[in-house]
């Protein structure tokens, strides 16, 4: 439905007449019910003598017929023997513990005693891998060659994959379990930066193709690179 054009003089006159009519009807209703409005505004009502207990008793009595009906209809079901789908009740001992750290091959109970748990133990798997005792001993020796700062520095040099069983942060997804890939199995560079053939130092904006993308030029029967 299109909106009314309130700038139209006829529509303005129509709205003014309806507003006046509504105001007259409200004034007439207030005049007819004047005594009731004054009585409700001043709270001059007849005292009933109800207490808080009476109000609660009324609410409980209103729900008693439904409670009695439900008790009568459910009496037969309460006498029936429950139907069981199995001869025994399944418990913690019957649970299948799958997808744990040991099952997926991410840890060894010999290296981490926390992983050697019975099947009835449903506690959470450990988050961090066991710390090397030699590194932990750094905390209990004197500074400046030992102590908390040296310990944290040595721990920061260890990849997160060697310190945790799973990626605890979304920033760890890049390079996580790189050892399982082709690049992780190759021999690492001993010095300098490692460059990929299709990766440039700058990633912002368009860049020319690498040198190995150029077409070879033939000159005198020899293949030369441009």
C-alpha positions in Angstrom: 0.0 0.0 0.0 1.5 3.4 -1.0 2.1 6.0 1.7 -0.1 9.0 2.0 1.0 12.3 0.7 0.9 14.4 3.9 1.6 17.5 1.9 -1.8 17.2 0.2 -4.3 19.7 1.7 -7.2 17.1 1.6 -5.2 14.5 3.4 -4.1 17.1 6.0 -7.8 18.0 6.6 -8.7 14.3 6.9 -6.0 13.7 9.5 -6.9 16.8 11.6 -10.6 15.7 11.7 -9.6 12.2 12.8 -7.3 13.5 15.5 -10.1 15.7 16.8 -12.5 12.8 16.7 -10.2 10.5 18.7 -9.5 13.2 21.3 -13.3 13.8 21.8 -13.9 10.0 22.2 -11.2 9.8 24.8 -12.5 12.8 26.7 -16.0 11.2 26.6 -14.7 7.9 27.9 -12.8 9.6 30.7 -15.9 11.5 31.7 -18.0 8.3 31.8 -15.5 6.4 33.9 -14.4 9.3 36.0 -15.3 7.8 39.4 -13.6 4.5 38.6 -10.4 6.2 37.5 -10.3 8.4 40.6 -10.9 5.3 42.8 -8.1 3.3 41.0 -5.7 6.2 41.2 -6.1 6.9 44.9 -6.2 3.1 45.8 -9.3 3.6 47.9 -10.6 0.1 47.5 -12.3 -2.3 49.8 -9.8 -4.3 51.9 -10.0 -8.0 51.1 -7.8 -9.2 53.9 -5.7 -11.5 51.7 -2.3 -12.6 53.0 0.7 -14.0 51.1 -0.2 -17.5 52.3 -3.7 -17.1 50.9 -2.4 -16.2 47.5 0.0 -19.2 47.4 -2.8 -21.5 48.6 -5.1 -20.3 45.7 -2.4 -21.0 43.1 -1.7 -24.5 44.5 -5.4 -25.4 44.7 -5.8 -24.4 41.0 -3.2 -26.9 40.0 -4.4 -29.8 42.2 -7.0 -31.2 39.7 -4.4 -31.5 36.9 -2.0 -33.2 39.4 -4.6 -35.7 40.5 -5.5 -36.4 36.9 -1.9 -37.1 35.9 -1.3 -39.3 38.9 -4.4 -41.4 38.1 -3.5 -41.8 34.4 0.2 -42.6 35.2 -0.6 -45.2 37.9 -0.7 -48.1 35.4 2.7 -47.1 33.8 4.3 -47.0 37.2 3.4 -50.7 37.8 4.9 -51.8 34.5 8.5 -53.2 34.4 10.9 -51.1 32.4 11.8 -52.5 29.0 15.6 -52.9 28.5 17.3 -53.4 25.2 20.2 -55.2 26.7 20.8 -57.7 29.5 23.3 -55.4 31.2 23.5 -51.7 31.8 26.3 -50.1 29.9 28.8 -48.2 32.0 32.2 -46.5 31.8 34.0 -49.9 31.4 32.0 -50.6 28.2 32.8 -47.2 26.5 34.9 -47.3 23.4 37.8 -44.9 23.8 38.8 -43.9 20.3 40.5 -41.0 18.6 42.9 -40.5 21.5 46.5 -39.4 21.2 47.8 -42.9 21.4 45.2 -44.2 18.8 46.2 -41.7 16.2 49.9 -42.2 16.8 50.8 -38.7 18.1 52.2 -39.9 21.4 53.8 -42.9 23.2 52.9 -43.9 26.7 56.6 -44.7 27.3 57.5 -41.1 26.7 54.5 -39.5 28.4 53.2 -41.5 31.4 50.0 -39.5 31.4 48.9 -41.4 28.2 49.1 -44.8 30.0 45.6 -44.8 31.4 43.1 -47.6 31.8 40.0 -47.7 29.6 37.8 -46.8 32.6 39.6 -43.4 32.9 37.5 -40.8 30.9 39.6 -37.8 31.8 40.8 -35.4 29.2 44.1 -36.1 27.3 47.0 -33.9 28.2 47.5 -30.7 26.2 51.3 -30.3 26.3 54.0 -32.9 25.6 56.4 -33.8 28.4 59.2 -31.3 29.0 62.8 -32.4 28.6 64.3 -32.8 32.2 67.4 -31.0 31.0 65.4 -27.9 30.1 63.3 -28.1 33.3 66.5 -28.1 35.3 67.4 -24.6 33.9 64.7 -23.1 36.2 66.4 -24.3 39.3 69.9 -22.9 38.6 71.3 -19.5 39.1 71.4 -16.6 36.7 72.6 -15.2 34.3 73.3 -18.4 32.5 70.2 -20.1 33.9 66.9 -19.1 35.2 63.4 -18.3 33.9 64.5 -16.0 31.0 67.0 -18.6 29.7 64.4 -21.3 30.0 61.7 -19.3 28.1 64.3 -18.5 25.4 65.2 -22.1 24.8 61.5 -23.1 24.9 60.7 -20.5 22.2 63.2 -22.0 19.9 61.3 -25.3 19.9 58.5 -25.6 17.3 54.9 -25.7 18.7 54.5 -29.1 17.2 57.2 -30.5 19.5 55.6 -28.9 22.5 51.9 -29.6 22.0 49.9 -32.6 20.8 47.4 -30.5 18.8 47.4 -26.9 17.4 46.1 -24.7 20.2 46.0 -21.6 18.1 44.9 -20.8 14.6 48.3 -19.3 13.9 49.9 -22.7 14.3 48.0 -24.2 11.4 50.6 -22.8 9.0 53.4 -25.3 8.9 51.8 -27.7 11.4 53.0 -31.3 10.8 55.2 -30.1 8.0 57.5 -33.1 8.6 54.8 -35.4 7.0 54.9 -33.4 3.7 57.4 -33.5 0.9 59.1 -30.3 2.1 59.5 -31.6 5.6 61.3 -34.7 4.4 63.8 -32.8 2.4 67.1 -31.8 3.8 66.9 -28.4 5.4 69.2 -25.6 4.4 72.2 -25.1 6.7 72.8 -21.4 6.1 70.8 -18.4 4.8 67.2 -18.2 3.7 65.2 -20.9 1.9 63.5 -19.7 -1.3 60.9 -21.4 -3.3 60.8 -21.1 -7.1 57.4 -19.6 -7.2 57.8 -17.3 -4.2 59.1 -13.8 -4.2 60.4 -11.7 -1.4 57.5 -9.2 -1.8 53.9 -10.4 -1.9 52.1 -7.0 -2.3 50.9 -5.9 -5.7 51.7 -7.4 -9.2 55.2 -8.7 -9.8 57.0 -9.9 -12.9 57.3 -13.6 -13.5 60.4 -15.3 -12.1 63.4 -16.0 -14.3 62.6 -19.7 -14.7 59.3 -18.8 -16.3 60.8 -17.0 -19.3 60.9 -18.8 -22.7 64.3 -19.9 -24.0 65.7 -18.2 -27.1 67.3 -20.0 -30.0 70.4 -18.5 -31.5 72.7 -20.4 -33.9 71.3 -23.7 -32.9 72.0 -23.1 -29.2 69.4 -22.8 -26.5 69.9 -19.6 -24.5 67.9 -18.0 -21.8 66.8 -14.5 -22.3 
